[in-house]
Every structure is written in structure tokens, then in C-alpha cells.
């Protein structure tokens, strides 16, 4: 039976000043962990997740336990069983397990036995397995017929098989017991560069890189009987790709969870983005939350009298402080008559116009009519797209939210309209899946594509790996990305001209929500 293991090492979270992070991005490490948790839950789906220590950066800090609890709060969102062991930057073992649940020193998952070690430290950040630890290492395997994994914080590998400066001072003795007892894998952290020794064929050992240092990696390991495979995932994008996130929300969104424009820009830089656009819901800026969520403004659009709040001036004022380097945009709602829900003078002030349809009347009835909804969508877009829309956001969102099928004839009609009006189509994975069939149709018809995270939580900013994977499945290699993706800088240059750079200060308040 195959078992999939996710392993995360060296989070090194420390609450404090983002700007003072340095190479070790400790002040945003909770966001990085949340991003990893989301990716594990949605895409990797491991059978077990192992956290390999150094959850916090400074155990002597007066906030050390609060920082550890913060990491635990994020880790609790994992949908797989969790095994957590402390590292040398964490509190002592007893204190550590007052925050995290003690898993025991032996954990069996789907026939794989995980043996946990809390070995004493040695000088120069090394470790030593005591005689009692070696005896325990041998006895923990007795009677178990399946694969066995040795789990520890400091890297365990045979002498001479890794360039890691950290190791066991008695590694030869430890590895002798490892081999004699038939251990399948040694799984460790601590060495921030990491080392997939297994993939090099040097030894059955994986040293997981530090999550807190670029490119912010974690490991996926599969054990199928005696066959073991390992790969490293990274949260950061390759900066050489020049990717831009066209769809990032702000604190002005009713549906945002912890957004912060300054911190979004910090994350964009850390995670390898070439740029991003702040694109707030126009309907949420003009109307109160009750009027927006009930779609009460949709019949008469911008002329609706009820629930008016008009926060547009405040949004534009705040967003301009960060534009540039960000692109200033709006996610413009479309009313039931196909008119943009935005005032012309406000529209003229933004650089990027992201259009969206959130509601279709035919789908809001007690018995939704999907065929009629398709006709309704096309009729509205025939008026909406020529109004100055640059990118159509999450084209099939209204159907996905109602969990109804998209009419078979809608996609080719939509792609034809996008091509006719030179409007790009957004690839969007926020609470939905963009399909290969739609992307292929756009590519075949020469419709440009745009990557949007649709970020409502900071961990989502620049999370464009699913977008890259989708294009790869559609036959678009990274070398062709510039051919098929729209360039957000075009809108900034065309509509606003040259602007002076503005300073960015960060007032951070990071929330948390379920992935």
C-alpha cells in the first residue's frame, strides 16, 4: 500500500517587523506555513504530515510560546494526521508538548512506522544518539513488518554522503543500527539548504529544506513497500518567469480575511512575482454588504438607491499609495442589463479593469435553468465586454457557486466574444477549478490569458503554481508564457503614464482562516 508523506521543516516563525526579516523570513513564516498547508490540503493530499522542528526562531523571546501557539493554530488546519517534533530553536520537549499534541515515540500510519527521536544537542548545532537511544532505535522496529522511518530534527545520514555541516557526532553508529534493523528512510530538517540524498542514490535519507528561506520548500515523499521517492515543492515562483497576479483584494473587500496592501507587496517580492494588481469589487465599494450580497443592486446597477455607501474615494486614495509598484484596478460587477457597475469618472482613474459576473438571474430561481443562464450570460457580456473591460475574471464562477453544469454551447460562444472584443480570460483557482478545455479553447482562438490568485487571504497572494501546472497540461511550456499571457504593465503604461515610486510602510495584522 502506497503512503504519501508531507514533511515541513524549520518554520522559524517570530512575530515582529517584516522589514527586519532578513534571509530568514521569520515574520511572514506563519503566512508561508498557511500557504503550504493550503497546498497540501488541496493539491498534495498526504496521508500524514510531519513537522520537523524549529517552529519558532527565538525560544528566549517573551513571545516564544505565543509564537509557538500561532504556528499550532496554522498547523491545526491540516486535513491529514500531524506528527510534530521540536527542534533546537523550540522550547524543551516537555514545554513544546504543552502546545502541540504529543504523538508518542512510535506512530503507525497505513503500515508505515514512524519512530521519533529527541536526541541531545552537541556543539556546533550537531546531535548525538545516546546508547539508550540506539537501543530504542532497535527495539522500536521489533515485530513491525512494514516500512520504518526514523524521524529527527538534526540530519541523519551515513558519513560522507551529504555536504550538510550538521550531523550526528556518532552517525556511523546510528547508521549501523539503521541498516541492521532495516529502516526504510531517515527524515530530518535543520540544514536549511536541505538535501534529497535519496534522489541522488547515496542513502535512504531526506533532509527537508527550511520553509522560512527562499524558495520556501517542503517535501513530498511516497513509500510503496520498499520503493521510496521524494521531491521538493517550492512556494516561490521562478522570478525569471516574470509572472504577474492580476487579481488581489484589499482590506476594502467585505469577503477579505486579512488582506494588507503593503504586506501583499512584500509577499509578491518574496514569492517571485514581477507585479500584482489591486482589483477591488466595485459593487462592494458602492453599496453596503447587505445590498451587495443579496444582489439587490443588480436590477438597476450603479443607479440603485438602497444601501449606498460609496467607499470608492477611500479605496482609490489608499491604493494609490502602493501604485506603483502595484497596478491600480477594479473588479467591476456587471448588472442584469450588462452595464458596468462603476461611475465613469472612477473608471477613468484605474489602470486595470477586471470584469466579473457573480450572479445570473436564471440560476437564482428555485429551479435553476442552466441553458437560459448561458444565454443570459452571453447577452450581458455582449454589452459588458465592450465597455472597457481588459480581463474577464473567473468566467464560470456563477455556475460553480450554484454547483450546476456549464451549458455545452456556452464555452465556444464565450471564447468567440472574448476574441471579438480583445478581452483576456482569467485563470482562477480561488474556490474553483479552471478547466483544460476552456484554456485550450482560448489558446486555439488566440484569446490571451491572465493569472489571478483572487486573493482574499495573504497566503493566496501570488499562488500561481496551479496556473502554471494547468498551462503545462495544455501544452504550454514556460518558454511560451509570454506568448499567451497578458502583460499587466501594458495597462499601467497606457492609462497612467509615468509615476514616481512611493514608499511602502507595513502595518501588519495577519488573520487566519480555514483553507
Protein Blocks (a to p, Z undefined) as FASTA:
>chain_A
ZZdddddehklpaeddfklnommlmklmmmmmmmmmmmmmmmnopabdcdebjjbfblmb
mklmmmmmmmmmmmmmpcbdcdddddfkbccfklmmmmbccebjadceehiacddddddd
dehhiacddfklmmmmmmmmgopabdcddddfbdcddehiacbfbdcfklmmmmmmmmmn
opabdcdehilnopafklnopaccdddddfkbcehiadddddehjbccdddddfbdcfkl
opacfbdcdfkbmkbmkbcfklmmmmmmmnopabdcddddfklmmpcfklmmnommmmno
mmlmghpaolmlmmmmmmmmmmcfbdcdddddddfkopacddfklmmmpmbdcdddfbdf
klmpmbdcfklmmmmmmmmmmmmmmnopabdchkllmmmmnopacdfklmmmmmmmmmmn
opacdddfehiacdfklmmmmmmnopacdddekiabfklgopaklmmmmmmmnopafklm
mmmpccfklmmmmmnopadddddddddddddddZZ
